[in-house]
C-alpha cells in the first residue's frame, strides 16, 4: 500500500508541474481600431476694414502706414494642402475707378468753382506706380507651419495687374497665418491737397 501511495503522489505532482508550464506559455490579445474623421473646411481671408497713411504735406516725398500696417489673416482649413496665393488689386468699382480719389472737390480750372474730385493715378502695372505694398511679419499661428509659406513680391497696387502678397506651395499652407501690409505712397508732382481714398482688395485662391 505504501508503494501505491507514493506513485499516486508522483503522478499528481507531475500533473501540477505540467499545468504550471502550460499556464506560463499561453497568451491572449485584444485589438482596437481607432478612427479619426477630419472634415474639410474652407479657405478664408480677413483684413483690417480701414487704414490710413500718415498725414503729410503735398511737398513731402512720401507717406506711409508703417505705424499701423494692414493686418491680415489667412486660414486654410480645406485639408487638401493644394497651397494658396494671396493677390491684391485696387477696387475699380469705387469712385476713382481704382485710383486714389480725392474726397473734396477742388477748383481745377481757376474759375472759382470747386467742382472736380482730384485723383492720384495708380497706373495699371505691378511696378512703377506710386502706391507700393510690402508684406511684413508673416507668422504662423498655432495651427500653421511656415515651411513653404512665404511673403509675395508685393509691388505697385493698381486696378489692373494683381500683385502677389503671400503664398503657400502645394503640400503646405494648412492652418492660419498672419501678416502685415506696409504701404508707401510716393506723392506725385502737382498733387492737390486733399484726403484721398482707395480700396485694396486681397483675394486668396
Secondary structure in CASP SS format (residue, H / E / C, confidence):
PFRMAT SS
TARGET T0000
AUTHOR 0000-0000-0000
METHOD secondary structure of the structure
MODEL  1
X C 1.00
X H 1.00
X H 1.00
X H 1.00
X H 1.00
X H 1.00
X H 1.00
X H 1.00
X H 1.00
X H 1.00
X H 1.00
X H 1.00
X H 1.00
X H 1.00
X H 1.00
X H 1.00
X H 1.00
X H 1.00
X H 1.00
X H 1.00
X H 1.00
X H 1.00
X H 1.00
X H 1.00
X H 1.00
X C 1.00
X C 1.00
X C 1.00
X C 1.00
X C 1.00
X C 1.00
X C 1.00
X C 1.00
X C 1.00
X C 1.00
X C 1.00
X C 1.00
X C 1.00
X C 1.00
X C 1.00
X C 1.00
X C 1.00
X E 1.00
X E 1.00
X E 1.00
X E 1.00
X E 1.00
X C 1.00
X C 1.00
X C 1.00
X C 1.00
X C 1.00
X C 1.00
X C 1.00
X C 1.00
X C 1.00
X C 1.00
X C 1.00
X C 1.00
X C 1.00
X C 1.00
X E 1.00
X E 1.00
X E 1.00
X C 1.00
X C 1.00
X C 1.00
X C 1.00
X C 1.00
X E 1.00
X E 1.00
X E 1.00
X E 1.00
X E 1.00
X E 1.00
X E 1.00
X C 1.00
X C 1.00
X C 1.00
X C 1.00
X C 1.00
X C 1.00
X C 1.00
X E 1.00
X E 1.00
X E 1.00
X E 1.00
X E 1.00
X E 1.00
X E 1.00
X C 1.00
X C 1.00
X C 1.00
X C 1.00
X C 1.00
X C 1.00
X C 1.00
X C 1.00
X C 1.00
X E 1.00
X E 1.00
X E 1.00
X E 1.00
X E 1.00
X E 1.00
X E 1.00
X C 1.00
X C 1.00
X C 1.00
X C 1.00
X C 1.00
X C 1.00
X C 1.00
X C 1.00
X C 1.00
X E 1.00
X E 1.00
X E 1.00
X E 1.00
X E 1.00
X C 1.00
X C 1.00
X C 1.00
X C 1.00
X C 1.00
X C 1.00
X C 1.00
X C 1.00
X C 1.00
X C 1.00
X E 1.00
X E 1.00
X E 1.00
X E 1.00
X E 1.00
X E 1.00
X E 1.00
X E 1.00
X E 1.00
X E 1.00
X C 1.00
X C 1.00
X C 1.00
X C 1.00
X C 1.00
X C 1.00
X C 1.00
X C 1.00
X E 1.00
X E 1.00
X E 1.00
X E 1.00
X E 1.00
X E 1.00
X E 1.00
X E 1.00
X C 1.00
X C 1.00
X C 1.00
X C 1.00
X C 1.00
X C 1.00
X E 1.00
X E 1.00
X E 1.00
X E 1.00
X E 1.00
X E 1.00
X C 1.00
X C 1.00
X C 1.00
X C 1.00
X C 1.00
X C 1.00
X E 1.00
X E 1.00
X E 1.00
X E 1.00
X E 1.00
X E 1.00
X E 1.00
X E 1.00
X E 1.00
X E 1.00
X E 1.00
X E 1.00
X C 1.00
X C 1.00
X C 1.00
X C 1.00
X C 1.00
X C 1.00
X C 1.00
X C 1.00
X C 1.00
X E 1.00
X E 1.00
X C 1.00
X C 1.00
X E 1.00
X E 1.00
X E 1.00
X E 1.00
X E 1.00
X C 1.00
END
